[in-house]
């Protein structure tokens, strides 16, 4: 495993852990609870699929897993946008930081896909 793979594996793990810490502090009404469940699922799948991509049996399998990582990172950003923080400045700052990270992860996986598809 290369250093870059390890760094991204750790980064996706940290993202999932940070999402879980954020969700624990949210108001527990029905919309937030449902959106938070989806967010927790999507954020964890970014890293889980990256681990599977690194163990891919073929280039095609790697690209497919990377595309799932990108999809789940983008979906995480969607759920983060829906969650209500009720004007709590601390929660809003954490949400914005997590949205930024989901956007960066989406871009990173997009670049990995483009680079992998361009190599023959």
C-alpha positions in Angstrom: 0.0 0.0 0.0 1.4 3.4 -0.9 1.5 6.4 1.5 -1.2 8.2 -0.5 -3.6 5.3 -0.2 -3.0 5.2 3.5 -3.6 8.9 3.9 -6.9 8.8 1.9 -7.9 5.7 3.9 -7.3 7.6 7.1 -8.9 10.7 5.8 -12.1 8.9 4.9 -12.1 7.2 8.3 -11.7 10.5 10.0 -14.6 11.9 7.9 -16.9 9.1 9.0 -15.9 9.5 12.7 -16.4 13.3 12.5 -19.8 12.8 11.0 -20.8 10.5 13.9 -19.6 13.1 16.5 -21.6 15.8 14.7 -24.8 13.7 14.5 -24.6 13.0 18.3 -25.1 16.7 19.0 -28.1 17.3 16.7 -31.7 18.0 17.7 -33.5 14.6 17.7 -36.7 15.5 15.7 -38.0 13.1 13.0 -36.4 14.9 9.9 -33.0 15.3 11.5 -33.0 11.7 12.8 -33.9 10.3 9.3 -31.4 12.6 7.5 -28.7 11.7 10.1 -29.2 8.0 9.5 -28.6 8.5 5.8 -25.6 10.7 6.5 -24.0 8.2 8.8 -24.5 5.4 6.3 -23.1 7.4 3.3 -20.1 8.8 5.2 -19.1 5.3 6.3 -19.4 3.9 2.8 -16.9 6.4 1.4 -14.1 4.8 3.4 -15.4 1.2 3.2 -15.6 1.3 -0.6 -12.1 2.9 -0.7 -10.7 -0.1 1.3 -12.5 -2.4 -1.2 -11.1 -0.4 -4.1 -7.5 -0.9 -2.8 -8.2 -4.7 -2.8 -9.8 -4.7 -6.3 -9.3 -7.7 -8.4 -9.1 -5.7 -11.6 -8.8 -2.1 -12.9 -12.5 -2.2 -13.8 -13.4 -3.2 -10.2 -11.1 -0.5 -8.8 -12.8 2.2 -11.0 -16.3 1.0 -10.0 -15.4 1.1 -6.3 -13.9 4.6 -6.7 -17.1 5.7 -8.4 -19.1 4.5 -5.4 -16.7 6.4 -3.1 -17.4 9.6 -5.2 -21.2 8.9 -5.1 -21.2 8.4 -1.3 -19.1 11.5 -0.7 -21.4 13.6 -2.8 -24.5 12.1 -1.1 -23.0 12.9 2.3 -22.9 16.5 1.3 -26.5 16.4 0.3 -27.6 15.0 3.7 -25.4 17.6 5.5 -27.3 20.3 3.6 -30.6 19.0 4.8 -29.8 18.7 8.5 -31.2 21.5 10.7 -28.8 23.1 13.2 -31.4 25.6 14.5 -28.9 28.5 14.2 -26.4 26.8 16.7 -23.1 28.5 15.6 -20.9 25.6 16.7 -23.0 23.0 14.9 -23.3 25.2 11.8 -19.4 25.6 11.7 -19.0 21.8 12.1 -21.6 21.2 9.3 -19.8 23.6 7.0 -16.5 21.9 7.7 -18.0 18.5 7.0 -19.7 19.8 3.8 -16.3 21.1 2.7 -14.7 17.8 3.4 -17.4 15.9 1.5 -16.8 18.2 -1.5 -13.1 17.7 -1.4 -13.5 13.9 -1.2 -15.8 14.0 -4.1 -13.2 15.9 -6.1 -10.4 13.6 -5.0 -12.3 10.5 -6.1 -13.3 12.2 -9.3 -9.6 12.8 -10.1 -8.7 9.2 -9.2 -11.4 8.0 -11.6 -10.3 10.3 -14.4 -6.6 9.3 -14.0 -7.5 5.6 -13.8 -9.7 5.7 -16.8 -7.1 7.5 -18.9 -4.3 4.9 -18.2 -4.6 2.1 -20.7 
